[in-house]
Amino acid sequence: MFTTQKSSEAMQAGLQGSLSSIEIAGAVIAQADTTVTPAKVKNITIHIKTAVGKAAP
């Protein structure tokens, strides 16, 4: 039982360390397809980064 409990605690500690929140880190860019009428968005690029010091939800 002791080994199982320690393994579970180690796994939980590892999961807590790997969780993080993200935030937008720059521009949000939409590229249009102008070959059709009306023009439509064909690609959206969002630059993100991990948010330092924020708890995961």
PyMOL commands that set and color helices and strands:
alter all, ss='L'
color gray80, all
select helices_A, chain A and resi 2-18
alter helices_A, ss='H'
color red, helices_A
select strands_A, chain A and resi 21-33+40-51
alter strands_A, ss='S'
color yellow, strands_A
deselect
rebuild
show_as cartoon
